[in-house]
Amino acid sequence: MINNIWILIGKKLSGEASSEELRELEELLQQVEDQYPLALLEDIWKKTNQTPADEKLENKWKAFETKLDVFDKIETEAEPAADITEPAKPKRGIIKFIKIISLVVAASMAVVFIVFRDKNIPDGDKTSEITAPQNGISKVQLPDGSKVWLNSGSKLVYAASYGTDVRKVSLTGEALFDVVKDAQHPFIVTTPTISIKVLGTKFNVRAYTNDRTSEASLLRGKIELTILKNPEKQIILKANDKLTINNEQPALNAAASSKNDINEDVPLIALSRIHQIKQDTLPSEALWIENKLAFDAEDFGSLAQKLERRYNVAISFKNEDLKKIRFTGRFQNESITKALKALQGTTYFHYKTNNNQILVY
């Protein structure tokens, strides 16, 4: 019931709730002993949404990128002056050669494609498995022409019978799907936490095994989403909807300080809108396929998991409270050191590195 309340509150505040959903919300709120302060939430919503959400996000990103530019300038000024007697051309030639080699290596790692074949397995049970490298992105075209982009360390599996009856794939990790429309053969994505059924659409799914949350973001079309822990409830997402699921399902804290307090530990199914900035070709939830890491008011704990996958490092925290710090910004070409320094420039924390181990304290 708590999950339904949060979904309906999100729809009401964004003005997207139908009359039936508004009645359902009112009935659910009457069943809760400590009712949520809906009038207060509406007032906060109106005040905080005077500026369009995308414009707010863009302003936050610009402020963060300005800090990155400052760090660039400091690093440039800190570099020792070049010896004017040293020939410049050979150095540029070496750098160019290294860049070319790096591109060749990156290209060779772009896709890892493993097809399992066993003579003892019936044809319909044979599977194809595609795994993205730990520091890269893989692009896959399925037998029906549907396209899939796999984020770092993600795995996609489908059977040889794909498309015979349904088009079913299994995903662990994160992927962007651009599905060819075929009403006769529904497309089904199964992850460790959610299942998604579509006919033809474009959507992003993040469902890494160890992540605290899973997320489905719909760019185009319509999808039916089932949370595997609550299979009796199906949720329909429309274009530009985003659903975030708390995988940990913590218990409701009965010791709330007052009726006006909403405990951030309440198990949430949060419905919101995807973030699309005008100059970007994709919403921030899918910018990873352009090798960009975008984050909006994301807690340090969740962001650390994304940094681990992006830079192939392990990040630990000395103090659990540090995981609650929130950041807004995005990275593209920054090293892990530069990324941490940029985050450090917005709030107070220290870190130390030992090879690929990073301790935040």
C-alpha positions as CSV (number, residue, x, y, z in Angstrom):
1,M,0.0,0.0,0.0
2,I,2.9,2.4,0.9
3,N,4.3,1.9,-2.6
4,N,1.0,2.7,-4.3
5,I,0.7,5.8,-2.2
6,W,4.1,7.1,-3.4
7,I,3.3,6.4,-7.0
8,L,-0.1,8.2,-6.9
9,I,1.4,11.1,-4.9
10,G,4.0,11.5,-7.7
11,K,1.3,11.5,-10.4
12,K,-0.9,14.0,-8.4
13,L,1.9,16.4,-7.9
14,S,3.0,16.3,-11.5
15,G,-0.6,16.8,-12.7
16,E,-0.8,13.4,-14.4
17,A,-3.2,11.5,-12.1
18,S,-6.6,10.5,-13.5
19,S,-9.8,11.0,-11.6
20,E,-9.8,7.3,-10.7
21,E,-6.2,7.5,-9.4
22,L,-7.1,10.6,-7.3
23,R,-10.0,8.7,-5.7
24,E,-7.7,5.7,-5.1
25,L,-5.1,8.0,-3.5
26,E,-7.7,9.6,-1.2
27,E,-9.0,6.2,-0.1
28,L,-5.4,4.9,0.6
29,L,-4.5,8.0,2.6
30,Q,-7.6,7.5,4.8
31,Q,-6.3,4.0,5.6
32,V,-3.0,5.3,6.9
33,E,-2.9,6.4,10.6
34,D,-0.3,9.1,10.1
35,Q,-1.5,10.7,6.9
36,Y,1.1,12.2,4.6
37,P,1.0,16.1,4.5
38,L,-0.3,16.3,1.0
39,A,-1.1,20.0,1.1
40,L,2.4,20.7,2.3
41,L,3.9,18.6,-0.5
42,E,1.8,20.4,-3.1
43,D,3.0,23.8,-1.8
44,I,6.6,22.7,-1.9
45,W,6.1,21.2,-5.4
46,K,4.7,24.5,-6.7
47,K,7.5,26.6,-5.2
48,T,10.3,24.3,-6.4
49,N,8.9,23.9,-9.9
50,Q,8.6,27.6,-10.9
51,T,11.7,27.0,-13.0
52,P,11.4,24.0,-15.4
53,A,13.1,20.9,-14.0
54,D,15.3,20.5,-17.1
55,E,16.5,24.1,-16.8
56,K,17.3,23.5,-13.1
57,L,19.3,20.4,-14.0
58,E,21.1,22.2,-16.8
59,N,22.1,25.0,-14.4
60,K,23.4,22.5,-11.9
61,W,25.5,20.7,-14.5
62,K,26.9,24.0,-15.8
63,A,27.9,25.0,-12.3
64,F,29.6,21.7,-11.8
65,E,31.4,21.8,-15.2
66,T,32.6,25.3,-14.3
67,K,34.3,23.7,-11.3
68,L,35.9,21.1,-13.6
69,D,37.2,23.9,-15.8
70,V,38.8,25.6,-12.7
71,F,40.5,22.3,-11.8
72,D,41.8,22.1,-15.4
73,K,43.3,25.6,-15.2
74,I,44.9,24.8,-11.8
75,E,46.4,21.6,-13.2
76,T,47.7,23.4,-16.3
77,E,49.3,26.1,-14.2
78,A,50.9,23.6,-11.9
79,E,52.6,21.8,-14.7
80,P,56.4,22.6,-15.0
81,A,57.3,24.9,-17.9
82,A,58.4,23.0,-21.0
83,D,62.1,23.1,-22.1
84,I,62.1,25.4,-25.1
85,T,65.1,23.6,-26.5
86,E,63.1,20.3,-26.6
87,P,61.8,19.5,-30.1
88,A,58.1,19.7,-30.2
89,K,57.3,17.6,-33.2
90,P,58.6,14.3,-32.0
91,K,56.6,14.7,-28.7
92,R,53.4,15.4,-30.7
93,G,54.1,12.4,-32.9
94,I,54.5,10.1,-29.9
95,I,51.2,11.4,-28.4
96,K,49.4,10.9,-31.7
97,F,50.8,7.3,-31.9
98,I,49.7,6.5,-28.4
99,K,46.2,7.9,-29.1
100,I,46.0,5.7,-32.3
101,I,47.1,2.6,-30.3
102,S,44.6,3.4,-27.6
103,L,41.8,3.7,-30.1
104,V,42.7,0.3,-31.6
105,V,42.8,-1.3,-28.2
106,A,39.5,0.3,-27.2
107,A,37.9,-0.9,-30.5
108,S,39.2,-4.4,-29.9
109,M,37.5,-4.4,-26.5
110,A,34.2,-2.8,-27.7
111,V,32.2,-6.1,-27.9
112,V,32.5,-9.4,-26.1
113,F,30.2,-11.9,-27.8
114,I,30.0,-15.4,-26.6
115,V,27.7,-18.0,-28.2
116,F,27.2,-21.2,-26.3
117,R,26.7,-24.3,-28.4
118,D,26.3,-27.8,-27.1
119,K,25.3,-30.8,-29.3
120,N,23.4,-32.3,-26.5
121,I,21.2,-29.2,-26.0
122,P,18.0,-29.0,-28.2
123,D,18.1,-26.1,-30.7
124,G,15.4,-24.2,-29.0
125,D,17.4,-24.2,-25.7
126,K,20.7,-22.9,-27.1
127,T,21.5,-19.5,-25.8
128,S,23.5,-16.5,-27.0
129,E,25.3,-14.4,-24.3
130,I,26.7,-10.9,-24.8
131,T,28.8,-9.3,-22.1
132,A,30.1,-5.7,-22.2
133,P,33.7,-5.2,-21.0
134,Q,34.3,-3.7,-17.6
135,N,35.3,-0.3,-18.9
136,G,33.3,-0.2,-22.1
137,I,30.0,-0.3,-24.0
138,S,28.7,-2.9,-26.3
139,K,26.1,-2.5,-29.1
140,V,24.1,-5.5,-30.1
141,Q,21.6,-6.1,-32.9
142,L,19.1,-8.9,-32.1
143,P,17.7,-11.3,-34.7
144,D,14.6,-9.2,-35.2
145,G,16.6,-6.0,-35.8
146,S,16.0,-4.6,-32.3
147,K,19.1,-2.7,-31.0
148,V,20.6,-3.0,-27.5
149,W,23.4,-1.0,-25.9
150,L,25.0,-2.6,-22.9
151,N,26.8,-0.6,-20.2
152,S,30.0,-1.6,-18.4
153,G,29.9,-5.2,-17.1
154,S,26.3,-5.8,-18.2
155,K,25.2,-9.2,-19.7
156,L,22.4,-10.0,-22.1
157,V,21.2,-13.5,-22.7
158,Y,18.6,-14.9,-25.2
159,A,17.6,-18.3,-26.5
160,A,17.8,-19.6,-30.1
161,S,13.9,-19.7,-29.9
162,Y,13.9,-15.8,-29.7
163,G,11.1,-14.5,-31.8
164,T,9.3,-17.8,-32.4
165,D,6.6,-17.0,-29.9
166,V,7.8,-14.1,-27.8
167,R,11.1,-12.1,-28.0
168,K,12.5,-12.7,-24.5
169,V,15.9,-11.6,-23.2
170,S,17.5,-11.6,-19.8
171,L,19.5,-8.7,-18.5
172,T,21.9,-8.2,-15.7
173,G,23.3,-4.6,-15.5
174,E,22.2,-1.7,-17.6
175,A,21.0,-1.5,-21.2
176,L,19.3,0.9,-23.6
177,F,16.7,-1.0,-25.8
178,D,15.4,0.3,-29.2
179,V,12.8,-2.4,-29.9
180,V,11.3,-3.1,-33.4
181,K,7.5,-3.0,-33.2
182,D,5.9,-6.4,-33.6
183,A,2.5,-6.8,-32.1
184,Q,2.5,-10.6,-32.7
185,H,5.7,-11.2,-30.8
186,P,5.9,-9.2,-27.5
187,F,9.3,-8.2,-26.3
188,I,10.1,-9.2,-22.7
189,V,13.1,-8.1,-20.6
190,T,13.7,-10.0,-17.4
191,T,16.2,-8.7,-14.8
192,P,17.0,-9.8,-11.2
193,T,14.4,-7.3,-9.9
194,I,11.9,-6.4,-12.6
195,S,10.3,-7.7,-15.7
196,I,9.3,-5.4,-18.6
197,K,6.9,-6.2,-21.5
198,V,6.7,-4.1,-24.6
199,L,5.6,-4.2,-28.2
200,G,7.8,-1.6,-29.8
201,T,9.6,1.2,-27.9
202,K,12.8,2.7,-26.6
203,F,13.7,2.5,-22.9
204,N,16.6,2.3,-20.5
205,V,16.9,-0.3,-17.7
206,R,19.4,-0.3,-14.9
207,A,19.3,-3.5,-12.7
208,Y,22.8,-4.3,-11.5
209,T,22.8,-7.1,-8.9
210,N,24.4,-5.2,-6.1
211,D,22.8,-1.8,-6.6
212,R,20.4,-0.5,-3.9
213,T,17.9,0.6,-6.6
214,S,16.7,-0.5,-10.0
215,E,15.4,1.9,-12.6
216,A,13.4,1.9,-15.8
217,S,13.2,5.1,-18.0
218,L,10.9,5.2,-20.9
219,L,12.0,7.4,-23.9
220,R,9.3,6.4,-26.3
221,G,6.2,4.2,-26.4
222,K,4.6,2.3,-23.5
223,I,5.8,-0.5,-21.3
224,E,4.2,-2.8,-18.6
225,L,6.5,-3.3,-15.7
226,T,6.3,-6.0,-13.0
227,I,8.3,-5.9,-9.8
228,L,9.3,-9.5,-9.2
229,K,8.9,-9.2,-5.4
230,N,5.3,-8.0,-5.9
231,P,4.3,-9.8,-9.2
232,E,0.6,-9.2,-8.6
233,K,1.1,-5.5,-9.3
234,Q,1.8,-4.3,-12.9
235,I,2.8,-0.7,-13.5
236,I,2.2,1.0,-16.9
237,L,4.8,3.6,-17.9
238,K,4.2,6.1,-20.6
239,A,6.8,8.2,-22.6
240,N,9.1,10.2,-20.4
241,D,8.2,8.3,-17.2
242,K,10.9,6.9,-14.9
243,L,10.3,4.4,-12.2
244,T,12.9,3.8,-9.4
245,I,12.6,0.7,-7.3
246,N,14.2,0.3,-3.9
247,N,15.7,-3.2,-3.9
248,E,16.5,-3.3,-0.2
249,Q,12.8,-2.9,0.9
250,P,13.7,-1.5,4.4
251,A,10.9,-1.5,7.0
252,L,8.9,1.7,7.7
253,N,10.3,3.5,10.7
254,A,7.5,3.8,13.2
255,A,9.5,6.3,15.3
256,A,8.9,9.3,12.9
257,S,9.4,12.5,14.7
258,S,6.0,13.9,13.6
259,K,3.2,13.5,11.0
260,N,5.0,16.0,8.8
261,D,8.1,13.9,8.6
262,I,8.6,11.5,5.6
263,N,11.3,9.0,6.5
264,E,13.8,8.7,3.7
265,D,14.1,5.0,4.6
266,V,10.5,4.2,3.7
267,P,10.5,1.5,0.9
268,L,9.8,3.5,-2.2
269,I,8.6,2.9,-5.7
270,A,9.2,6.4,-7.0
271,L,7.6,7.7,-10.2
272,S,9.2,10.7,-11.8
273,R,10.1,12.2,-15.2
274,I,13.2,11.6,-17.3
275,H,15.6,14.6,-17.7
276,Q,16.0,15.8,-21.2
277,I,18.3,18.8,-21.8
278,K,17.8,20.6,-25.1
279,Q,21.4,20.3,-26.4
280,D,21.6,16.6,-25.5
281,T,20.4,14.0,-28.0
282,L,19.4,11.7,-25.1
283,P,18.0,12.1,-21.6
284,S,20.5,12.1,-18.7
285,E,19.4,8.6,-17.8
286,A,20.8,7.3,-21.1
287,L,23.8,9.6,-21.7
288,W,26.1,6.7,-20.7
289,I,25.9,5.4,-24.3
290,E,27.8,8.6,-25.2
291,N,30.3,7.9,-22.5
292,K,28.9,10.5,-20.2
293,L,28.1,9.9,-16.5
294,A,25.2,12.2,-15.5
295,F,23.9,12.4,-11.9
296,D,21.2,14.6,-10.4
297,A,21.0,14.9,-6.6
298,E,22.4,11.4,-6.3
299,D,23.7,10.1,-3.0
300,F,27.5,9.3,-2.8
301,G,26.8,5.6,-2.1
302,S,25.0,5.1,-5.4
303,L,27.3,7.4,-7.3
304,A,30.3,5.4,-6.0
305,Q,28.9,2.3,-7.6
306,K,28.7,4.0,-11.0
307,L,32.3,5.3,-10.6
308,E,33.5,1.8,-9.7
309,R,32.0,0.4,-13.0
310,R,33.2,3.4,-15.1
311,Y,36.8,3.4,-13.8
312,N,37.3,-0.2,-12.7
313,V,38.0,0.8,-9.1
314,A,36.7,-0.3,-5.7
315,I,35.4,2.5,-3.4
316,S,34.8,2.1,0.3
317,F,33.6,4.5,3.0
318,K,35.0,4.9,6.5
319,N,31.8,6.6,7.6
320,E,28.4,5.5,6.5
321,D,27.1,9.1,6.7
322,L,29.4,10.0,3.8
323,K,27.2,7.8,1.6
324,K,24.3,10.2,2.1
325,I,26.0,13.3,0.6
326,R,24.3,14.2,-2.7
327,F,25.9,15.5,-5.9
328,T,24.7,16.9,-9.2
329,G,27.0,17.0,-12.2
330,R,28.3,14.9,-15.1
331,F,31.7,13.5,-16.2
332,Q,32.9,12.6,-19.7
333,N,36.6,12.5,-20.2
334,E,37.8,13.0,-16.6
335,S,40.1,10.5,-14.8
336,I,39.0,9.0,-11.5
337,T,41.4,11.3,-9.7
338,K,40.0,14.4,-11.4
339,A,36.4,13.2,-10.8
340,L,37.0,12.8,-7.1
341,K,38.7,16.2,-6.9
342,A,35.7,17.8,-8.6
343,L,33.3,16.2,-6.1
344,Q,35.6,17.2,-3.3
345,G,35.4,20.8,-4.5
346,T,31.6,20.8,-3.8
347,T,31.6,19.3,-0.3
348,Y,33.9,18.3,2.5
349,F,35.5,14.8,2.4
350,H,38.9,13.2,2.1
351,Y,40.0,10.2,0.1
352,K,43.2,8.2,-0.4
353,T,44.1,5.7,-3.1
354,N,46.0,2.4,-3.1
355,N,46.3,1.1,-6.7
356,N,42.6,0.7,-7.6
357,Q,41.3,0.8,-4.0
358,I,39.8,4.1,-2.9
359,L,38.9,4.9,0.7
360,V,36.6,7.9,1.3
361,Y,36.8,9.4,4.8
